[in-house]
Amino acid sequence: MSYKCSRCKRDVELDEYGGVRCPYCGHRILLKERAPDIKEVPVE
């Protein structure tokens, strides 16, 4: 999964056994990258 550190703004790849921490600055808040496409929700 690809994440972005909220402090240093670098891309971070997490493996399934690693901790949730930026390997560059040690910050613990990582933001999940969103897909660039826009989804439409049908209105009923």
PDB file of all heavy atoms in Angstrom:
ATOM      1  N   MET A   1       0.850  -1.183   0.000  1.00  0.00           N
ATOM      2  CA  MET A   1       0.000   0.000   0.000  1.00  0.00           C
ATOM      3  C   MET A   1       0.886   1.233   0.000  1.00  0.00           C
ATOM      4  O   MET A   1       1.929   1.255   0.624  1.00  0.00           O
ATOM      5  CB  MET A   1      -0.891   0.039   1.238  1.00  0.00           C
ATOM      6  CG  MET A   1      -1.851  -1.104   1.433  1.00  0.00           C
ATOM      7  SD  MET A   1      -3.341  -1.100   0.492  1.00  0.00           S
ATOM      8  CE  MET A   1      -4.095   0.427   0.674  1.00  0.00           C
ATOM      9  N   SER A   2       0.422   2.254  -0.664  1.00  0.00           N
ATOM     10  CA  SER A   2       1.167   3.496  -0.753  1.00  0.00           C
ATOM     11  C   SER A   2       0.523   4.541   0.169  1.00  0.00           C
ATOM     12  O   SER A   2      -0.687   4.749   0.123  1.00  0.00           O
ATOM     13  CB  SER A   2       1.165   3.995  -2.195  1.00  0.00           C
ATOM     14  OG  SER A   2       1.842   5.205  -2.287  1.00  0.00           O
ATOM     15  N   TYR A   3       1.338   5.146   0.982  1.00  0.00           N
ATOM     16  CA  TYR A   3       0.881   6.183   1.907  1.00  0.00           C
ATOM     17  C   TYR A   3       1.797   7.382   1.784  1.00  0.00           C
ATOM     18  O   TYR A   3       2.877   7.304   1.227  1.00  0.00           O
ATOM     19  CB  TYR A   3       0.916   5.671   3.357  1.00  0.00           C
ATOM     20  CG  TYR A   3      -0.053   4.559   3.625  1.00  0.00           C
ATOM     21  CD1 TYR A   3       0.311   3.234   3.445  1.00  0.00           C
ATOM     22  CD2 TYR A   3      -1.334   4.834   4.067  1.00  0.00           C
ATOM     23  CE1 TYR A   3      -0.570   2.206   3.694  1.00  0.00           C
ATOM     24  CE2 TYR A   3      -2.234   3.807   4.325  1.00  0.00           C
ATOM     25  CZ  TYR A   3      -1.844   2.498   4.136  1.00  0.00           C
ATOM     26  OH  TYR A   3      -2.719   1.485   4.379  1.00  0.00           O
ATOM     27  N   LYS A   4       1.352   8.536   2.341  1.00  0.00           N
ATOM     28  CA  LYS A   4       2.160   9.736   2.361  1.00  0.00           C
ATOM     29  C   LYS A   4       2.247  10.219   3.797  1.00  0.00           C
ATOM     30  O   LYS A   4       1.239  10.308   4.496  1.00  0.00           O
ATOM     31  CB  LYS A   4       1.542  10.815   1.473  1.00  0.00           C
ATOM     32  CG  LYS A   4       2.412  12.054   1.321  1.00  0.00           C
ATOM     33  CD  LYS A   4       1.854  12.983   0.275  1.00  0.00           C
ATOM     34  CE  LYS A   4       2.054  12.411  -1.073  1.00  0.00           C
ATOM     35  NZ  LYS A   4       3.038  12.999  -1.895  1.00  0.00           N
ATOM     36  N   CYS A   5       3.454  10.529   4.245  1.00  0.00           N
ATOM     37  CA  CYS A   5       3.658  11.024   5.607  1.00  0.00           C
ATOM     38  C   CYS A   5       3.083  12.430   5.722  1.00  0.00           C
ATOM     39  O   CYS A   5       3.297  13.271   4.849  1.00  0.00           O
ATOM     40  CB  CYS A   5       5.148  11.027   5.931  1.00  0.00           C
ATOM     41  SG  CYS A   5       5.513  11.709   7.571  1.00  0.00           S
ATOM     42  N   SER A   6       2.345  12.691   6.789  1.00  0.00           N
ATOM     43  CA  SER A   6       1.729  14.012   6.951  1.00  0.00           C
ATOM     44  C   SER A   6       2.732  15.071   7.398  1.00  0.00           C
ATOM     45  O   SER A   6       2.477  16.249   7.262  1.00  0.00           O
ATOM     46  CB  SER A   6       0.562  13.942   7.942  1.00  0.00           C
ATOM     47  OG  SER A   6       1.034  13.621   9.233  1.00  0.00           O
ATOM     48  N   ARG A   7       3.895  14.662   7.893  1.00  0.00           N
ATOM     49  CA  ARG A   7       4.905  15.624   8.326  1.00  0.00           C
ATOM     50  C   ARG A   7       5.897  15.958   7.212  1.00  0.00           C
ATOM     51  O   ARG A   7       6.044  17.121   6.837  1.00  0.00           O
ATOM     52  CB  ARG A   7       5.668  15.112   9.536  1.00  0.00           C
ATOM     53  CG  ARG A   7       6.753  16.095   9.987  1.00  0.00           C
ATOM     54  CD  ARG A   7       7.567  15.564  11.129  1.00  0.00           C
ATOM     55  NE  ARG A   7       6.776  15.618  12.356  1.00  0.00           N
ATOM     56  CZ  ARG A   7       7.103  15.002  13.470  1.00  0.00           C
ATOM     57  NH1 ARG A   7       8.175  14.255  13.534  1.00  0.00           N
ATOM     58  NH2 ARG A   7       6.348  15.106  14.534  1.00  0.00           N
ATOM     59  N   CYS A   8       6.571  14.947   6.654  1.00  0.00           N
ATOM     60  CA  CYS A   8       7.621  15.217   5.662  1.00  0.00           C
ATOM     61  C   CYS A   8       7.136  15.084   4.219  1.00  0.00           C
ATOM     62  O   CYS A   8       7.883  15.362   3.292  1.00  0.00           O
ATOM     63  CB  CYS A   8       8.832  14.314   5.896  1.00  0.00           C
ATOM     64  SG  CYS A   8       8.546  12.564   5.571  1.00  0.00           S
ATOM     65  N   LYS A   9       5.877  14.650   4.028  1.00  0.00           N
ATOM     66  CA  LYS A   9       5.235  14.547   2.709  1.00  0.00           C
ATOM     67  C   LYS A   9       5.912  13.560   1.763  1.00  0.00           C
ATOM     68  O   LYS A   9       5.735  13.634   0.560  1.00  0.00           O
ATOM     69  CB  LYS A   9       5.156  15.918   2.021  1.00  0.00           C
ATOM     70  CG  LYS A   9       4.558  17.010   2.840  1.00  0.00           C
ATOM     71  CD  LYS A   9       3.099  16.759   3.116  1.00  0.00           C
ATOM     72  CE  LYS A   9       2.491  17.978   3.766  1.00  0.00           C
ATOM     73  NZ  LYS A   9       1.747  17.693   4.945  1.00  0.00           N
ATOM     74  N   ARG A  10       6.689  12.621   2.270  1.00  0.00           N
ATOM     75  CA  ARG A  10       7.351  11.627   1.422  1.00  0.00           C
ATOM     76  C   ARG A  10       6.461  10.402   1.263  1.00  0.00           C
ATOM     77  O   ARG A  10       5.662  10.076   2.142  1.00  0.00           O
ATOM     78  CB  ARG A  10       8.688  11.234   2.026  1.00  0.00           C
ATOM     79  CG  ARG A  10       9.664  12.408   2.031  1.00  0.00           C
ATOM     80  CD  ARG A  10      10.951  12.054   2.669  1.00  0.00           C
ATOM     81  NE  ARG A  10      11.807  11.404   1.661  1.00  0.00           N
ATOM     82  CZ  ARG A  10      13.064  11.066   1.892  1.00  0.00           C
ATOM     83  NH1 ARG A  10      13.608  11.305   3.066  1.00  0.00           N
ATOM     84  NH2 ARG A  10      13.773  10.492   0.958  1.00  0.00           N
ATOM     85  N   ASP A  11       6.603   9.731   0.127  1.00  0.00           N
ATOM     86  CA  ASP A  11       5.863   8.505  -0.124  1.00  0.00           C
ATOM     87  C   ASP A  11       6.445   7.375   0.718  1.00  0.00           C
ATOM     88  O   ASP A  11       7.659   7.228   0.809  1.00  0.00           O
ATOM     89  CB  ASP A  11       5.928   8.135  -1.598  1.00  0.00           C
ATOM     90  CG  ASP A  11       5.144   9.108  -2.460  1.00  0.00           C
ATOM     91  OD1 ASP A  11       4.136   9.652  -1.974  1.00  0.00           O
ATOM     92  OD2 ASP A  11       5.537   9.324  -3.620  1.00  0.00           O
ATOM     93  N   VAL A  12       5.559   6.598   1.327  1.00  0.00           N
ATOM     94  CA  VAL A  12       5.965   5.520   2.220  1.00  0.00           C
ATOM     95  C   VAL A  12       5.265   4.239   1.772  1.00  0.00           C
ATOM     96  O   VAL A  12       4.059   4.232   1.557  1.00  0.00           O
ATOM     97  CB  VAL A  12       5.574   5.839   3.684  1.00  0.00           C
ATOM     98  CG1 VAL A  12       5.903   4.682   4.601  1.00  0.00           C
ATOM     99  CG2 VAL A  12       6.244   7.116   4.146  1.00  0.00           C
ATOM    100  N   GLU A  13       6.023   3.172   1.607  1.00  0.00           N
ATOM    101  CA  GLU A  13       5.474   1.853   1.307  1.00  0.00           C
ATOM    102  C   GLU A  13       5.530   1.025   2.584  1.00  0.00           C
ATOM    103  O   GLU A  13       6.593   0.869   3.170  1.00  0.00           O
ATOM    104  CB  GLU A  13       6.287   1.163   0.203  1.00  0.00           C
ATOM    105  CG  GLU A  13       6.120   1.782  -1.154  1.00  0.00           C
ATOM    106  CD  GLU A  13       4.758   1.524  -1.772  1.00  0.00           C
ATOM    107  OE1 GLU A  13       4.156   0.477  -1.468  1.00  0.00           O
ATOM    108  OE2 GLU A  13       4.302   2.390  -2.539  1.00  0.00           O
ATOM    109  N   LEU A  14       4.390   0.503   3.015  1.00  0.00           N
ATOM    110  CA  LEU A  14       4.350  -0.314   4.221  1.00  0.00           C
ATOM    111  C   LEU A  14       4.215  -1.776   3.840  1.00  0.00           C
ATOM    112  O   LEU A  14       3.437  -2.126   2.962  1.00  0.00           O
ATOM    113  CB  LEU A  14       3.156   0.081   5.092  1.00  0.00           C
ATOM    114  CG  LEU A  14       3.179   1.483   5.682  1.00  0.00           C
ATOM    115  CD1 LEU A  14       1.938   1.693   6.522  1.00  0.00           C
ATOM    116  CD2 LEU A  14       4.420   1.711   6.505  1.00  0.00           C
ATOM    117  N   ASP A  15       4.988  -2.622   4.503  1.00  0.00           N
ATOM    118  CA  ASP A  15       4.809  -4.053   4.303  1.00  0.00           C
ATOM    119  C   ASP A  15       3.895  -4.570   5.416  1.00  0.00           C
ATOM    120  O   ASP A  15       3.551  -3.855   6.342  1.00  0.00           O
ATOM    121  CB  ASP A  15       6.146  -4.791   4.289  1.00  0.00           C
ATOM    122  CG  ASP A  15       6.948  -4.595   5.555  1.00  0.00           C
ATOM    123  OD1 ASP A  15       6.494  -3.875   6.460  1.00  0.00           O
ATOM    124  OD2 ASP A  15       8.044  -5.165   5.655  1.00  0.00           O
ATOM    125  N   GLU A  16       3.498  -5.827   5.324  1.00  0.00           N
ATOM    126  CA  GLU A  16       2.529  -6.348   6.281  1.00  0.00           C
ATOM    127  C   GLU A  16       3.107  -6.564   7.673  1.00  0.00           C
ATOM    128  O   GLU A  16       2.376  -6.710   8.632  1.00  0.00           O
ATOM    129  CB  GLU A  16       1.936  -7.650   5.757  1.00  0.00           C
ATOM    130  CG  GLU A  16       2.958  -8.746   5.510  1.00  0.00           C
ATOM    131  CD  GLU A  16       2.337  -9.953   4.847  1.00  0.00           C
ATOM    132  OE1 GLU A  16       2.094  -9.889   3.639  1.00  0.00           O
ATOM    133  OE2 GLU A  16       2.104 -10.939   5.569  1.00  0.00           O
ATOM    134  N   TYR A  17       4.426  -6.579   7.820  1.00  0.00           N
ATOM    135  CA  TYR A  17       5.043  -6.809   9.134  1.00  0.00           C
ATOM    136  C   TYR A  17       5.645  -5.548   9.744  1.00  0.00           C
ATOM    137  O   TYR A  17       6.069  -5.559  10.882  1.00  0.00           O
ATOM    138  CB  TYR A  17       6.123  -7.882   9.019  1.00  0.00           C
ATOM    139  CG  TYR A  17       5.570  -9.192   8.521  1.00  0.00           C
ATOM    140  CD1 TYR A  17       5.855  -9.644   7.251  1.00  0.00           C
ATOM    141  CD2 TYR A  17       4.735  -9.956   9.332  1.00  0.00           C
ATOM    142  CE1 TYR A  17       5.335 -10.845   6.782  1.00  0.00           C
ATOM    143  CE2 TYR A  17       4.204 -11.158   8.873  1.00  0.00           C
ATOM    144  CZ  TYR A  17       4.516 -11.591   7.603  1.00  0.00           C
ATOM    145  OH  TYR A  17       3.988 -12.767   7.140  1.00  0.00           O
ATOM    146  N   GLY A  18       5.693  -4.467   8.985  1.00  0.00           N
ATOM    147  CA  GLY A  18       6.289  -3.225   9.482  1.00  0.00           C
ATOM    148  C   GLY A  18       5.336  -2.452  10.369  1.00  0.00           C
ATOM    149  O   GLY A  18       4.124  -2.661  10.355  1.00  0.00           O
ATOM    150  N   GLY A  19       5.875  -1.555  11.130  1.00  0.00           N
ATOM    151  CA  GLY A  19       5.048  -0.720  11.976  1.00  0.00           C
ATOM    152  C   GLY A  19       4.462   0.437  11.196  1.00  0.00           C
ATOM    153  O   GLY A  19       4.809   0.696  10.050  1.00  0.00           O
ATOM    154  N   VAL A  20       3.538   1.142  11.807  1.00  0.00           N
ATOM    155  CA  VAL A  20       2.922   2.307  11.175  1.00  0.00           C
ATOM    156  C   VAL A  20       3.703   3.534  11.621  1.00  0.00           C
ATOM    157  O   VAL A  20       3.324   4.235  12.550  1.00  0.00           O
ATOM    158  CB  VAL A  20       1.432   2.411  11.559  1.00  0.00           C
ATOM    159  CG1 VAL A  20       0.780   3.589  10.879  1.00  0.00           C
ATOM    160  CG2 VAL A  20       0.714   1.128  11.218  1.00  0.00           C
ATOM    161  N   ARG A  21       4.815   3.750  10.939  1.00  0.00           N
ATOM    162  CA  ARG A  21       5.694   4.865  11.265  1.00  0.00           C
ATOM    163  C   ARG A  21       6.490   5.213  10.017  1.00  0.00           C
ATOM    164  O   ARG A  21       6.933   4.338   9.291  1.00  0.00           O
ATOM    165  CB  ARG A  21       6.637   4.463  12.396  1.00  0.00           C
ATOM    166  CG  ARG A  21       7.451   5.614  12.956  1.00  0.00           C
ATOM    167  CD  ARG A  21       8.245   5.169  14.165  1.00  0.00           C
ATOM    168  NE  ARG A  21       7.375   4.905  15.301  1.00  0.00           N
ATOM    169  CZ  ARG A  21       7.159   5.769  16.288  1.00  0.00           C
ATOM    170  NH1 ARG A  21       7.748   6.926  16.285  1.00  0.00           N
ATOM    171  NH2 ARG A  21       6.360   5.456  17.277  1.00  0.00           N
ATOM    172  N   CYS A  22       6.682   6.500   9.756  1.00  0.00           N
ATOM    173  CA  CYS A  22       7.455   6.933   8.601  1.00  0.00           C
ATOM    174  C   CYS A  22       8.930   6.563   8.817  1.00  0.00           C
ATOM    175  O   CYS A  22       9.511   6.913   9.848  1.00  0.00           O
ATOM    176  CB  CYS A  22       7.322   8.438   8.409  1.00  0.00           C
ATOM    177  SG  CYS A  22       8.333   9.102   7.066  1.00  0.00           S
ATOM    178  N   PRO A  23       9.539   5.855   7.865  1.00  0.00           N
ATOM    179  CA  PRO A  23      10.945   5.473   8.040  1.00  0.00           C
ATOM    180  C   PRO A  23      11.911   6.645   7.881  1.00  0.00           C
ATOM    181  O   PRO A  23      13.068   6.544   8.252  1.00  0.00           O
ATOM    182  CB  PRO A  23      11.166   4.430   6.939  1.00  0.00           C
ATOM    183  CG  PRO A  23      10.157   4.749   5.912  1.00  0.00           C
ATOM    184  CD  PRO A  23       8.972   5.301   6.644  1.00  0.00           C
ATOM    185  N   TYR A  24      11.439   7.785   7.361  1.00  0.00           N
ATOM    186  CA  TYR A  24      12.302   8.941   7.125  1.00  0.00           C
ATOM    187  C   TYR A  24      12.342   9.896   8.319  1.00  0.00           C
ATOM    188  O   TYR A  24      13.406  10.344   8.724  1.00  0.00           O
ATOM    189  CB  TYR A  24      11.845   9.699   5.879  1.00  0.00           C
ATOM    190  CG  TYR A  24      11.769   8.814   4.666  1.00  0.00           C
ATOM    191  CD1 TYR A  24      10.550   8.388   4.164  1.00  0.00           C
ATOM    192  CD2 TYR A  24      12.928   8.365   4.031  1.00  0.00           C
ATOM    193  CE1 TYR A  24      10.479   7.564   3.061  1.00  0.00           C
ATOM    194  CE2 TYR A  24      12.874   7.542   2.930  1.00  0.00           C
ATOM    195  CZ  TYR A  24      11.642   7.143   2.446  1.00  0.00           C
ATOM    196  OH  TYR A  24      11.585   6.317   1.361  1.00  0.00           O
ATOM    197  N   CYS A  25      11.157  10.198   8.893  1.00  0.00           N
ATOM    198  CA  CYS A  25      11.139  11.167   9.998  1.00  0.00           C
ATOM    199  C   CYS A  25      10.582  10.594  11.302  1.00  0.00           C
ATOM    200  O   CYS A  25      10.632  11.245  12.333  1.00  0.00           O
ATOM    201  CB  CYS A  25      10.339  12.408   9.585  1.00  0.00           C
ATOM    202  SG  CYS A  25       8.565  12.135   9.426  1.00  0.00           S
ATOM    203  N   GLY A  26      10.005   9.376  11.269  1.00  0.00           N
ATOM    204  CA  GLY A  26       9.490   8.750  12.482  1.00  0.00           C
ATOM    205  C   GLY A  26       8.078   9.158  12.862  1.00  0.00           C
ATOM    206  O   GLY A  26       7.549   8.702  13.870  1.00  0.00           O
ATOM    207  N   HIS A  27       7.438   9.994  12.041  1.00  0.00           N
ATOM    208  CA  HIS A  27       6.076  10.447  12.343  1.00  0.00           C
ATOM    209  C   HIS A  27       5.105   9.276  12.218  1.00  0.00           C
ATOM    210  O   HIS A  27       5.296   8.380  11.405  1.00  0.00           O
ATOM    211  CB  HIS A  27       5.698  11.573  11.379  1.00  0.00           C
ATOM    212  CG  HIS A  27       4.539  12.396  11.832  1.00  0.00           C
ATOM    213  ND1 HIS A  27       4.531  13.090  13.006  1.00  0.00           N
ATOM    214  CD2 HIS A  27       3.341  12.637  11.243  1.00  0.00           C
ATOM    215  CE1 HIS A  27       3.382  13.731  13.134  1.00  0.00           C
ATOM    216  NE2 HIS A  27       2.641  13.467  12.071  1.00  0.00           N
ATOM    217  N   ARG A  28       4.028   9.259  13.014  1.00  0.00           N
ATOM    218  CA  ARG A  28       3.121   8.114  13.050  1.00  0.00           C
ATOM    219  C   ARG A  28       1.816   8.345  12.309  1.00  0.00           C
ATOM    220  O   ARG A  28       0.947   7.490  12.321  1.00  0.00           O
ATOM    221  CB  ARG A  28       2.822   7.755  14.496  1.00  0.00           C
ATOM    222  CG  ARG A  28       4.066   7.256  15.216  1.00  0.00           C
ATOM    223  CD  ARG A  28       3.766   6.796  16.596  1.00  0.00           C
ATOM    224  NE  ARG A  28       2.907   5.618  16.508  1.00  0.00           N
ATOM    225  CZ  ARG A  28       2.248   5.103  17.531  1.00  0.00           C
ATOM    226  NH1 ARG A  28       2.342   5.654  18.713  1.00  0.00           N
ATOM    227  NH2 ARG A  28       1.495   4.046  17.376  1.00  0.00           N
ATOM    228  N   ILE A  29       1.631   9.504  11.670  1.00  0.00           N
ATOM    229  CA  ILE A  29       0.398   9.769  10.933  1.00  0.00           C
ATOM    230  C   ILE A  29       0.688   9.668   9.443  1.00  0.00           C
ATOM    231  O   ILE A  29       1.416  10.478   8.884  1.00  0.00           O
ATOM    232  CB  ILE A  29      -0.182  11.149  11.284  1.00  0.00           C
ATOM    233  CG1 ILE A  29      -0.509  11.212  12.771  1.00  0.00           C
ATOM    234  CG2 ILE A  29      -1.414  11.430  10.436  1.00  0.00           C
ATOM    235  CD1 ILE A  29      -0.971  12.555  13.252  1.00  0.00           C
ATOM    236  N   LEU A  30       0.125   8.632   8.819  1.00  0.00           N
ATOM    237  CA  LEU A  30       0.306   8.406   7.391  1.00  0.00           C
ATOM    238  C   LEU A  30      -1.041   8.522   6.703  1.00  0.00           C
ATOM    239  O   LEU A  30      -2.048   8.028   7.203  1.00  0.00           O
ATOM    240  CB  LEU A  30       0.903   7.019   7.137  1.00  0.00           C
ATOM    241  CG  LEU A  30       2.249   6.757   7.813  1.00  0.00           C
ATOM    242  CD1 LEU A  30       2.679   5.323   7.556  1.00  0.00           C
ATOM    243  CD2 LEU A  30       3.309   7.713   7.316  1.00  0.00           C
ATOM    244  N   LEU A  31      -1.063   9.182   5.554  1.00  0.00           N
ATOM    245  CA  LEU A  31      -2.292   9.411   4.815  1.00  0.00           C
ATOM    246  C   LEU A  31      -2.357   8.459   3.632  1.00  0.00           C
ATOM    247  O   LEU A  31      -1.384   8.327   2.888  1.00  0.00           O
ATOM    248  CB  LEU A  31      -2.345  10.858   4.315  1.00  0.00           C
ATOM    249  CG  LEU A  31      -2.150  11.920   5.395  1.00  0.00           C
ATOM    250  CD1 LEU A  31      -2.032  13.298   4.768  1.00  0.00           C
ATOM    251  CD2 LEU A  31      -3.304  11.883   6.370  1.00  0.00           C
ATOM    252  N   LYS A  32      -3.490   7.814   3.449  1.00  0.00           N
ATOM    253  CA  LYS A  32      -3.657   6.882   2.337  1.00  0.00           C
ATOM    254  C   LYS A  32      -3.897   7.670   1.054  1.00  0.00           C
ATOM    255  O   LYS A  32      -4.706   8.605   1.027  1.00  0.00           O
ATOM    256  CB  LYS A  32      -4.831   5.950   2.609  1.00  0.00           C
ATOM    257  CG  LYS A  32      -4.989   4.872   1.589  1.00  0.00           C
ATOM    258  CD  LYS A  32      -6.073   3.908   2.009  1.00  0.00           C
ATOM    259  CE  LYS A  32      -6.203   2.804   0.989  1.00  0.00           C
ATOM    260  NZ  LYS A  32      -7.255   1.862   1.365  1.00  0.00           N
ATOM    261  N   GLU A  33      -3.192   7.294   0.000  1.00  0.00           N
ATOM    262  CA  GLU A  33      -3.351   7.959  -1.289  1.00  0.00           C
ATOM    263  C   GLU A  33      -4.701   7.568  -1.892  1.00  0.00           C
ATOM    264  O   GLU A  33      -5.088   6.408  -1.879  1.00  0.00           O
ATOM    265  CB  GLU A  33      -2.227   7.546  -2.232  1.00  0.00           C
ATOM    266  CG  GLU A  33      -0.874   8.066  -1.807  1.00  0.00           C
ATOM    267  CD  GLU A  33      -0.759   9.565  -1.979  1.00  0.00           C
ATOM    268  OE1 GLU A  33      -1.035  10.068  -3.076  1.00  0.00           O
ATOM    269  OE2 GLU A  33      -0.381  10.226  -0.993  1.00  0.00           O
ATOM    270  N   ARG A  34      -5.414   8.548  -2.437  1.00  0.00           N
ATOM    271  CA  ARG A  34      -6.703   8.291  -3.067  1.00  0.00           C
ATOM    272  C   ARG A  34      -6.535   8.150  -4.571  1.00  0.00           C
ATOM    273  O   ARG A  34      -5.626   8.708  -5.155  1.00  0.00           O
ATOM    274  CB  ARG A  34      -7.677   9.434  -2.784  1.00  0.00           C
ATOM    275  CG  ARG A  34      -8.081   9.518  -1.343  1.00  0.00           C
ATOM    276  CD  ARG A  34      -9.124  10.610  -1.171  1.00  0.00           C
ATOM    277  NE  ARG A  34      -9.599  10.658   0.187  1.00  0.00           N
ATOM    278  CZ  ARG A  34     -10.777  10.205   0.566  1.00  0.00           C
ATOM    279  NH1 ARG A  34     -11.599   9.693  -0.302  1.00  0.00           N
ATOM    280  NH2 ARG A  34     -11.139  10.282   1.814  1.00  0.00           N
ATOM    281  N   ALA A  35      -7.448   7.434  -5.176  1.00  0.00           N
ATOM    282  CA  ALA A  35      -7.444   7.285  -6.627  1.00  0.00           C
ATOM    283  C   ALA A  35      -7.814   8.621  -7.281  1.00  0.00           C
ATOM    284  O   ALA A  35      -8.603   9.392  -6.728  1.00  0.00           O
ATOM    285  CB  ALA A  35      -8.439   6.211  -7.037  1.00  0.00           C
ATOM    286  N   PRO A  36      -7.249   8.919  -8.458  1.00  0.00           N
ATOM    287  CA  PRO A  36      -7.521  10.218  -9.096  1.00  0.00           C
ATOM    288  C   PRO A  36      -8.908  10.325  -9.722  1.00  0.00           C
ATOM    289  O   PRO A  36      -9.350  11.423 -10.023  1.00  0.00           O
ATOM    290  CB  PRO A  36      -6.441  10.301 -10.174  1.00  0.00           C
ATOM    291  CG  PRO A  36      -6.081   8.896 -10.469  1.00  0.00           C
ATOM    292  CD  PRO A  36      -6.270   8.146  -9.187  1.00  0.00           C
ATOM    293  N   ASP A  37      -9.624   9.209  -9.910  1.00  0.00           N
ATOM    294  CA  ASP A  37     -10.930   9.277 -10.558  1.00  0.00           C
ATOM    295  C   ASP A  37     -12.014   9.720  -9.570  1.00  0.00           C
ATOM    296  O   ASP A  37     -11.916   9.513  -8.377  1.00  0.00           O
ATOM    297  CB  ASP A  37     -11.302   7.947 -11.193  1.00  0.00           C
ATOM    298  CG  ASP A  37     -11.282   6.803 -10.185  1.00  0.00           C
ATOM    299  OD1 ASP A  37     -10.528   6.890  -9.202  1.00  0.00           O
ATOM    300  OD2 ASP A  37     -12.048   5.836 -10.370  1.00  0.00           O
ATOM    301  N   ILE A  38     -13.061  10.324 -10.107  1.00  0.00           N
ATOM    302  CA  ILE A  38     -14.170  10.822  -9.303  1.00  0.00           C
ATOM    303  C   ILE A  38     -15.340   9.857  -9.462  1.00  0.00           C
ATOM    304  O   ILE A  38     -15.737   9.515 -10.581  1.00  0.00           O
ATOM    305  CB  ILE A  38     -14.585  12.236  -9.744  1.00  0.00           C
ATOM    306  CG1 ILE A  38     -13.415  13.202  -9.530  1.00  0.00           C
ATOM    307  CG2 ILE A  38     -15.823  12.699  -8.990  1.00  0.00           C
ATOM    308  CD1 ILE A  38     -13.665  14.580 -10.090  1.00  0.00           C
ATOM    309  N   LYS A  39     -15.898   9.425  -8.345  1.00  0.00           N
ATOM    310  CA  LYS A  39     -17.026   8.502  -8.382  1.00  0.00           C
ATOM    311  C   LYS A  39     -18.315   9.278  -8.195  1.00  0.00           C
ATOM    312  O   LYS A  39     -18.399  10.182  -7.371  1.00  0.00           O
ATOM    313  CB  LYS A  39     -16.880   7.459  -7.282  1.00  0.00           C
ATOM    314  CG  LYS A  39     -15.676   6.587  -7.446  1.00  0.00           C
ATOM    315  CD  LYS A  39     -15.591   5.592  -6.317  1.00  0.00           C
ATOM    316  CE  LYS A  39     -14.325   4.747  -6.476  1.00  0.00           C
ATOM    317  NZ  LYS A  39     -14.154   3.836  -5.365  1.00  0.00           N
ATOM    318  N   GLU A  40     -19.336   8.897  -8.969  1.00  0.00           N
ATOM    319  CA  GLU A  40     -20.648   9.530  -8.839  1.00  0.00           C
ATOM    320  C   GLU A  40     -21.579   8.601  -8.089  1.00  0.00           C
ATOM    321  O   GLU A  40     -21.615   7.398  -8.348  1.00  0.00           O
ATOM    322  CB  GLU A  40     -21.210   9.845 -10.217  1.00  0.00           C
ATOM    323  CG  GLU A  40     -20.445  10.937 -10.945  1.00  0.00           C
ATOM    324  CD  GLU A  40     -21.119  11.327 -12.234  1.00  0.00           C
ATOM    325  OE1 GLU A  40     -22.360  11.162 -12.338  1.00  0.00           O
ATOM    326  OE2 GLU A  40     -20.434  11.793 -13.119  1.00  0.00           O
ATOM    327  N   VAL A  41     -22.339   9.155  -7.168  1.00  0.00           N
ATOM    328  CA  VAL A  41     -23.294   8.384  -6.389  1.00  0.00           C
ATOM    329  C   VAL A  41     -24.688   8.660  -6.959  1.00  0.00           C
ATOM    330  O   VAL A  41     -25.103   9.808  -7.045  1.00  0.00           O
ATOM    331  CB  VAL A  41     -23.247   8.791  -4.895  1.00  0.00           C
ATOM    332  CG1 VAL A  41     -24.277   8.035  -4.093  1.00  0.00           C
ATOM    333  CG2 VAL A  41     -21.844   8.586  -4.351  1.00  0.00           C
ATOM    334  N   PRO A  42     -25.396   7.613  -7.379  1.00  0.00           N
ATOM    335  CA  PRO A  42     -26.735   7.841  -7.952  1.00  0.00           C
ATOM    336  C   PRO A  42     -27.700   8.298  -6.867  1.00  0.00           C
ATOM    337  O   PRO A  42     -27.702   7.795  -5.750  1.00  0.00           O
ATOM    338  CB  PRO A  42     -27.138   6.479  -8.499  1.00  0.00           C
ATOM    339  CG  PRO A  42     -26.272   5.502  -7.794  1.00  0.00           C
ATOM    340  CD  PRO A  42     -25.014   6.225  -7.415  1.00  0.00           C
ATOM    341  N   VAL A  43     -28.547   9.262  -7.229  1.00  0.00           N
ATOM    342  CA  VAL A  43     -29.548   9.791  -6.306  1.00  0.00           C
ATOM    343  C   VAL A  43     -30.873   9.111  -6.604  1.00  0.00           C
ATOM    344  O   VAL A  43     -31.312   9.064  -7.745  1.00  0.00           O
ATOM    345  CB  VAL A  43     -29.684  11.324  -6.453  1.00  0.00           C
ATOM    346  CG1 VAL A  43     -30.735  11.868  -5.518  1.00  0.00           C
ATOM    347  CG2 VAL A  43     -28.327  11.978  -6.217  1.00  0.00           C
ATOM    348  N   GLU A  44     -31.492   8.585  -5.585  1.00  0.00           N
ATOM    349  CA  GLU A  44     -32.764   7.876  -5.775  1.00  0.00           C
ATOM    350  C   GLU A  44     -33.940   8.761  -5.545  1.00  0.00           C
ATOM    351  O   GLU A  44     -33.948   9.677  -4.831  1.00  0.00           O
ATOM    352  CB  GLU A  44     -32.832   6.674  -4.847  1.00  0.00           C
ATOM    353  CG  GLU A  44     -31.795   5.662  -5.176  1.00  0.00           C
ATOM    354  CD  GLU A  44     -31.859   4.461  -4.252  1.00  0.00           C
ATOM    355  OE1 GLU A  44     -32.820   4.324  -3.466  1.00  0.00           O
ATOM    356  OE2 GLU A  44     -30.936   3.654  -4.307  1.00  0.00           O
TER     357      GLU A  44
END
